[in-house]
Amino acid sequence: MSLFWSVLENGGLSILSLFALVIYARFLSPAEFGLVATALAFIELLSVITGMMFHDALIRHPKPTSRHYDTALYTTILLSVVFCLAIIASSSKFEDLMKEPGSAEIVAALSFGLALTGFSATVSARLKKDFLFKKLALRSLISRALGLLLGVAAAIWGAGAWSLVIQYISMSAFSTIILWVYAPRSYTPKFQFGFSELTELLKFGSVSVTAILVQHSIKRVFVISCGIYLGAYATGLINMAFRLVDTLWAISASSINQVMLPVLSRISHDPKLLRRAYQTGVKLSCTVLFPIFFGLAATAPVLTSLLFGDKWIDSTLFILVFSFMIILQAPRIFAFPLLTALGMPSRVLFVNVVTFTYMTLIVVTLGIGSYEAAAGIWVGAEVISTVFMAGQLRKVTSMSVGLQFKNALVPLFSGITMFVLVYFTKNSIQDLNSKYLELFILVFVGVVTYLAVYCIVDLRSLRELFSYLRNLREKGTLGEGASS
């Protein structure tokens, strides 16, 4: 049941995010969207610290006491309030960076949502440790839905960028309130604080939060840099592309993770079987994800116009680039869980540090002078991350780089063929009066082309993949030959 509620939470939040994206795109301008996105990137970086400082430490602690929980709670509350006050005090500097009137008030208001995370982070970790995922899922879905309702109402009313601020703050408030309402009575904090408990939690928590912070900083620093160098309008386009691609990734990739991750954990003691399972996972992820994201890239202009309106048409460049990054992302989707299952998360941290260092150096030394430069910098980050991650996997599992990507070749060829055919079909039917009919034709052509090419090139492999999925469902293990 824990797995069910976890899947429901991820899927439900992704659907709500897509719905919100469509609504806001109709009522907000790219500049308004970009202004809040840049401010929120600052807030989210700090919220990683307040939300995750003790999260993993509490979950992994063998026998945490109420003194551990209360110490963590009061520390995160203090930290979140300090961050909130610091942001308010420095909000004018943010406006100087952005050169957008009113941005100081935006980032100052968003900081109140950050302050609320300090009141909920510890109880969230405690619910996870107690496997009360139903309460967490309901909290997330209800608070997101209520925040979305208020934000959309404000957007319709004409609040502009402030509608996103209203959504964020109300969502944070509802999330905190609902979390404490659903929490068992035994979670009620006492007036106690332990410095020894704080030191104990920080020994693990500081390392864990550093790894998470570096991982989250890559995209946030990129968005903030785009806001500074290219302005709010360009950042709005980039963030819209990110949101669309990330939402689609969350909906499609989460189900694959739910199928494969338990398998990797169960067989981590058997290197040969683990390598075989990893290669099957690569085949599964690429077979499913390549047609989805290549299809998104091919239909980006039509889809953008239908979902968001013609004012967002300039975002299609970034949708195209971010979608094609699936070529690098899908084959390494299980790299992090595999290294974690082997007890080597530090290798993932190393890859993230290298990628973050590249991002920082390239932005500081060269800046971001155009849309194309921004897209190129992000492509470079994905390439570096892929290369170094492949190197770490080779050292740990003895899988050569070629073996790691071998099972991606057939889906890649099928996906590229599909993209080319859909692209030329789109150019030949662009005079149609109905964009919905045009989209339907493009999707039909894409699905038929991908399946036909895949079956022609490697029908046996496709059959085996479905066979292994049935095996996973029935037995929870992988049979032989999974690396074919």
DAWOBEL-V628075 format. One record per residue. N is the residue number from 1. RES is the residue in one letter. PHI is phi in whole degrees, -180 to 180 (NA if undefined). Layout:
[[N | RES | PHI] [N | RES | PHI]]
//
This chain:
[[1 | M | NA] [2 | S | -61] [3 | L | -63] [4 | F | -60] [5 | W | -70] [6 | S | -66] [7 | V | -64] [8 | L | -61] [9 | E | -64] [10 | N | -64] [11 | G | -66] [12 | G | -63] [13 | L | -66] [14 | S | -65] [15 | I | -66] [16 | L | -63] [17 | S | -64] [18 | L | -66] [19 | F | -61] [20 | A | -63] [21 | L | -60] [22 | V | -65] [23 | I | -66] [24 | Y | -63] [25 | A | -61] [26 | R | -77] [27 | F | -110] [28 | L | -111] [29 | S | -87] [30 | P | -57] [31 | A | -65] [32 | E | -65] [33 | F | -63] [34 | G | -69] [35 | L | -61] [36 | V | -69] [37 | A | -62] [38 | T | -68] [39 | A | -63] [40 | L | -68] [41 | A | -62] [42 | F | -61] [43 | I | -62] [44 | E | -67] [45 | L | -63] [46 | L | -71] [47 | S | -68] [48 | V | -62] [49 | I | -67] [50 | T | -70] [51 | G | -85] [52 | M | -117] [53 | M | -54] [54 | F | -115] [55 | H | -59] [56 | D | -68] [57 | A | -63] [58 | L | -70] [59 | I | -67] [60 | R | -88] [61 | H | -65] [62 | P | -63] [63 | K | -144] [64 | P | -71] [65 | T | -96] [66 | S | -62] [67 | R | -68] [68 | H | -62] [69 | Y | -64] [70 | D | -69] [71 | T | -62] [72 | A | -64] [73 | L | -62] [74 | Y | -68] [75 | T | -68] [76 | T | -69] [77 | I | -62] [78 | L | -61] [79 | L | -64] [80 | S | -67] [81 | V | -68] [82 | V | -62] [83 | F | -61] [84 | C | -60] [85 | L | -66] [86 | A | -66] [87 | I | -66] [88 | I | -61] [89 | A | -67] [90 | S | -106] [91 | S | -63] [92 | S | -66] [93 | K | -68] [94 | F | -63] [95 | E | -66] [96 | D | -64] [97 | L | -67] [98 | M | -79] [99 | K | 57] [100 | E | -123] [101 | P | -58] [102 | G | 90] [103 | S | -70] [104 | A | -64] [105 | E | -66] [106 | I | -63] [107 | V | -68] [108 | A | -66] [109 | A | -67] [110 | L | -63] [111 | S | -65] [112 | F | -68] [113 | G | -66] [114 | L | -62] [115 | A | -59] [116 | L | -70] [117 | T | -64] [118 | G | -65] [119 | F | -86] [120 | S | -119] [121 | A | -61] [122 | T | -69] [123 | V | -68] [124 | S | -64] [125 | A | -63] [126 | R | -67] [127 | L | -64] [128 | K | -66] [129 | K | -63] [130 | D | -89] [131 | F | 59] [132 | L | -96] [133 | F | -71] [134 | K | -62] [135 | K | -64] [136 | L | -67] [137 | A | -65] [138 | L | -64] [139 | R | -58] [140 | S | -64] [141 | L | -68] [142 | I | -67] [143 | S | -66] [144 | R | -66] [145 | A | -66] [146 | L | -67] [147 | G | -63] [148 | L | -63] [149 | L | -60] [150 | L | -69] [151 | G | -65] [152 | V | -65] [153 | A | -60] [154 | A | -67] [155 | A | -65] [156 | I | -63] [157 | W | -71] [158 | G | 102] [159 | A | -77] [160 | G | 64] [161 | A | -61] [162 | W | -68] [163 | S | -64] [164 | L | -70] [165 | V | -65] [166 | I | -61] [167 | Q | -62] [168 | Y | -63] [169 | I | -68] [170 | S | -66] [171 | M | -63] [172 | S | -64] [173 | A | -67] [174 | F | -62] [175 | S | -62] [176 | T | -67] [177 | I | -64] [178 | I | -63] [179 | L | -61] [180 | W | -75] [181 | V | -67] [182 | Y | -78] [183 | A | -66] [184 | P | -58] [185 | R | -62] [186 | S | -67] [187 | Y | -80] [188 | T | -57] [189 | P | -72] [190 | K | -110] [191 | F | -85] [192 | Q | -144] [193 | F | -151] [194 | G | -124] [195 | F | -70] [196 | S | -67] [197 | E | -66] [198 | L | -63] [199 | T | -62] [200 | E | -62] [201 | L | -70] [202 | L | -68] [203 | K | -58] [204 | F | -91] [205 | G | -63] [206 | S | -65] [207 | V | -68] [208 | S | -63] [209 | V | -70] [210 | T | -64] [211 | A | -63] [212 | I | -68] [213 | L | -64] [214 | V | -63] [215 | Q | -61] [216 | H | -76] [217 | S | -71] [218 | I | -57] [219 | K | -72] [220 | R | -66] [221 | V | -64] [222 | F | -62] [223 | V | -64] [224 | I | -62] [225 | S | -64] [226 | C | -62] [227 | G | -64] [228 | I | -74] [229 | Y | -87] [230 | L | -106] [231 | G | 96] [232 | A | -67] [233 | Y | -61] [234 | A | -63] [235 | T | -65] [236 | G | -63] [237 | L | -65] [238 | I | -65] [239 | N | -68] [240 | M | -62] [241 | A | -63] [242 | F | -60] [243 | R | -63] [244 | L | -65] [245 | V | -66] [246 | D | -66] [247 | T | -66] [248 | L | -64] [249 | W | -63] [250 | A | -63] [251 | I | -70] [252 | S | -87] [253 | A | -82] [254 | S | -62] [255 | S | -66] [256 | I | -65] [257 | N | -61] [258 | Q | -64] [259 | V | -77] [260 | M | -92] [261 | L | -63] [262 | P | -61] [263 | V | -65] [264 | L | -61] [265 | S | -68] [266 | R | -70] [267 | I | -111] [268 | S | -64] [269 | H | -81] [270 | D | -114] [271 | P | -58] [272 | K | -66] [273 | L | -68] [274 | L | -66] [275 | R | -63] [276 | R | -64] [277 | A | -65] [278 | Y | -64] [279 | Q | -67] [280 | T | -66] [281 | G | -62] [282 | V | -62] [283 | K | -62] [284 | L | -63] [285 | S | -63] [286 | C | -69] [287 | T | -62] [288 | V | -84] [289 | L | -83] [290 | F | -58] [291 | P | -66] [292 | I | -65] [293 | F | -84] [294 | F | -66] [295 | G | -65] [296 | L | -62] [297 | A | -64] [298 | A | -70] [299 | T | -103] [300 | A | -52] [301 | P | -62] [302 | V | -67] [303 | L | -66] [304 | T | -62] [305 | S | -64] [306 | L | -70] [307 | L | -79] [308 | F | -113] [309 | G | 102] [310 | D | -67] [311 | K | -69] [312 | W | -102] [313 | I | -64] [314 | D | -69] [315 | S | -79] [316 | T | -64] [317 | L | -59] [318 | F | -73] [319 | I | -62] [320 | L | -62] [321 | V | -66] [322 | F | -65] [323 | S | -66] [324 | F | -70] [325 | M | -68] [326 | I | -61] [327 | I | -58] [328 | L | -94] [329 | Q | -79] [330 | A | -62] [331 | P | -66] [332 | R | -110] [333 | I | -61] [334 | F | -102] [335 | A | -64] [336 | F | -63] [337 | P | -64] [338 | L | -67] [339 | L | -66] [340 | T | -67] [341 | A | -61] [342 | L | -87] [343 | G | 75] [344 | M | -129] [345 | P | -67] [346 | S | -63] [347 | R | -70] [348 | V | -68] [349 | L | -60] [350 | F | -60] [351 | V | -62] [352 | N | -66] [353 | V | -65] [354 | V | -62] [355 | T | -65] [356 | F | -65] [357 | T | -63] [358 | Y | -59] [359 | M | -59] [360 | T | -66] [361 | L | -64] [362 | I | -67] [363 | V | -72] [364 | V | -67] [365 | T | -82] [366 | L | -109] [367 | G | 73] [368 | I | -129] [369 | G | -96] [370 | S | -159] [371 | Y | -60] [372 | E | -64] [373 | A | -65] [374 | A | -61] [375 | A | -62] [376 | G | -65] [377 | I | -64] [378 | W | -69] [379 | V | -60] [380 | G | -60] [381 | A | -64] [382 | E | -66] [383 | V | -65] [384 | I | -62] [385 | S | -60] [386 | T | -66] [387 | V | -63] [388 | F | -71] [389 | M | -67] [390 | A | -62] [391 | G | -65] [392 | Q | -66] [393 | L | -64] [394 | R | -64] [395 | K | -68] [396 | V | -82] [397 | T | -109] [398 | S | 68] [399 | M | -80] [400 | S | -66] [401 | V | -60] [402 | G | -62] [403 | L | -69] [404 | Q | -64] [405 | F | -105] [406 | K | -56] [407 | N | -77] [408 | A | -93] [409 | L | -68] [410 | V | -66] [411 | P | -59] [412 | L | -66] [413 | F | -63] [414 | S | -64] [415 | G | -68] [416 | I | -66] [417 | T | -60] [418 | M | -61] [419 | F | -60] [420 | V | -62] [421 | L | -67] [422 | V | -66] [423 | Y | -61] [424 | F | -71] [425 | T | -63] [426 | K | -61] [427 | N | -69] [428 | S | -84] [429 | I | -118] [430 | Q | -69] [431 | D | -86] [432 | L | -62] [433 | N | -77] [434 | S | -109] [435 | K | -70] [436 | Y | -66] [437 | L | -66] [438 | E | -61] [439 | L | -65] [440 | F | -60] [441 | I | -63] [442 | L | -65] [443 | V | -64] [444 | F | -61] [445 | V | -62] [446 | G | -64] [447 | V | -62] [448 | V | -63] [449 | T | -64] [450 | Y | -61] [451 | L | -65] [452 | A | -65] [453 | V | -65] [454 | Y | -61] [455 | C | -66] [456 | I | -67] [457 | V | -77] [458 | D | -154] [459 | L | -65] [460 | R | -61] [461 | S | -65] [462 | L | -65] [463 | R | -63] [464 | E | -64] [465 | L | -62] [466 | F | -64] [467 | S | -64] [468 | Y | -69] [469 | L | -65] [470 | R | -65] [471 | N | -64] [472 | L | -61] [473 | R | -68] [474 | E | -84] [475 | K | -116] [476 | G | 77] [477 | T | -135] [478 | L | -106] [479 | G | -85] [480 | E | -74] [481 | G | 83] [482 | A | -68] [483 | S | -92] [484 | S | -65]]
//
